[in-house]
């Protein structure tokens, strides 16, 4: 699944999409909006790179961040759910993880979480990716496209 293919799926579905990103730094939103016609389905994206912005902009409970860390299944799910509400979209994807260069929160480089929220369902996927920082980010985007397409097709 590529950004172009995902773009076509969303355009044809009549559903809306939003994103909230941490370690990908807005690259998902940029990949979608770089294709003409994105305005028909993509409503917006947020980059909450710093922990305090996850708390302030997304209203994620600081106690959950303290308990699980920002690189976690729980926070990836919270990010997707909260941004879905804030952006008022049918589908929202979140990216949190560690793209390197060193371990953080005792999580190894390449540990990432992708959350996808649609309707009353949120799924979170954990991966351990390898490569450079840019390679990890690009792999995460490709995986995110796949998960969005799968969820979009499951709600047809």
Buried (B, 14 or more C-beta within 10 A) or exposed (E): BEBEEBBEBBBEBEBBBBBBBBBBBBBBBBBBBEBEEBEEBBBBBBBBBEBEBBBEBBEBEEEBBEEBBBBBBBBBBBBBBBBBBBBEBBBBBBBBBBBBEEEBEEBEBBBBBBBBBBEEEBBBBEBEBEBEBEBBBBBBBEBBBBBBBEBBEEEE
